[in-house]
């Protein structure tokens, strides 16, 4: 009698626990919780109470990024994941500066398969898979994910590190039998020059009358913002940013045959 009573009490508890576990696993299939990239101060889903199997077996995750960046530049980053026999996939990535603070901005380029979240306390951004982005029933190798990262607008950000954790899952609806892999990629800052688009004083992506106006305000209106990249604002290559650069841009924009803006011969320039 006592045993049947105990069973009658335990049964609903077990059912509830299984239900909660199923909800937890399904929630992660639609995107992992924040702070599980393996970055400094973070855990991963490879701990014992989650998926386990951290960096074991023949699988791997890779993150591909350019070797360096310049101020204001947008980089395309890709993540790939593989493990023989697995059939469902997930990832989460973040990017930090040398002091382990969030840096730049992560940008979604594939909204069907990736999404962004932010941790309120740390202000770290996370890009991760969506439910569609788990690519269920895709064997052995994930199709991979890609996203953009926009570097800080001003020079001096220093090297940044991309951290990523990938989940090579077996698709059974539970956390058992899955494998978590982590890696990171260091991207250095190109401090020789941040000049990507000469004459683009406001870093808007092209050269037009707006850039000339930006320079005039910077030169004559107290409290006006500095050019994000002084090398780009130095349109005439003269070694500083002044009204001459604004005139140079106006001529280029409106007088046919005028010379195009230049990157300075020696950089980087610093706007005072």
PEQUIGI-V973014 format. One record per pair of residues at least 24 apart in sequence whose C-alpha atoms are under 7 Angstrom apart, sorted by the first residue. I is the first residue (numbers start at 0). J is the second residue. Records with the same first field share a line. If there is no record, write none. Layout:
I=J / J
//
This chain:
21=173
24=172 / 173 / 174
28=130 / 133
29=128 / 129 / 130
30=127 / 128 / 129 / 130
33=118 / 125
36=91 / 92 / 93 / 162 / 163 / 164
37=162 / 164 / 181
38=162
39=99
43=164
44=179
45=179
49=174
50=174 / 175 / 177 / 178
51=178
52=177 / 178 / 179
53=178 / 179 / 180
54=179 / 180 / 181
57=82
58=82 / 83
59=180
60=165 / 180 / 181 / 182
61=182
62=183 / 184
65=186
66=186 / 187
67=186 / 187 / 188 / 189
68=186 / 187 / 188 / 189
69=188 / 189 / 193
70=150 / 151 / 152 / 153 / 154 / 193 / 228
71=149 / 150 / 151 / 152 / 153
72=149 / 150
73=147 / 148 / 149 / 150
74=147 / 148 / 149
75=146 / 147 / 148
76=145 / 146 / 147
77=144 / 145 / 146
78=143 / 144 / 145
79=141 / 143 / 144
80=140 / 141 / 143 / 165
81=139 / 140 / 141 / 167
82=139 / 140 / 167
83=139
84=138 / 139
85=138 / 139 / 167 / 168 / 169
86=135 / 136 / 137 / 138 / 139 / 168 / 169 / 170
87=133 / 134 / 135 / 136 / 137 / 167 / 168 / 169 / 170
88=133 / 134 / 141 / 166 / 167 / 168
89=128 / 133 / 165 / 166 / 167
90=127 / 128 / 163 / 164 / 165 / 166
91=125 / 126 / 127 / 163 / 164 / 165
92=125 / 126 / 127 / 161 / 162 / 163 / 164
93=124 / 125 / 126 / 161 / 162 / 163
94=159 / 160 / 161 / 162
95=159 / 160 / 161
96=158 / 159 / 160
97=158 / 159
102=151
103=148 / 149 / 150 / 151
104=148 / 149 / 150
105=147 / 148 / 149
106=146 / 147 / 148
107=146 / 147
108=146 / 147
135=170
152=227 / 228
153=227 / 228
154=228
157=187 / 188
158=185 / 186 / 187 / 188
159=185 / 186 / 187
160=184 / 185 / 186
161=185
190=267
191=266 / 267
192=230 / 266 / 267
193=228 / 230
194=228 / 230 / 231 / 262
196=231
197=231 / 234 / 260 / 261 / 262
198=231 / 232 / 233 / 234 / 248 / 260
199=231 / 232
200=226 / 228 / 231 / 232
201=226 / 227
202=227
207=252
208=249
211=245 / 248 / 249
214=241 / 242 / 245
215=242 / 245
218=242
225=270
229=268 / 269 / 270
230=262 / 263 / 266 / 267 / 268
231=262
233=263
234=260 / 261 / 262
235=260 / 261
236=261 / 262 / 263 / 264
237=263
238=263
239=268
//
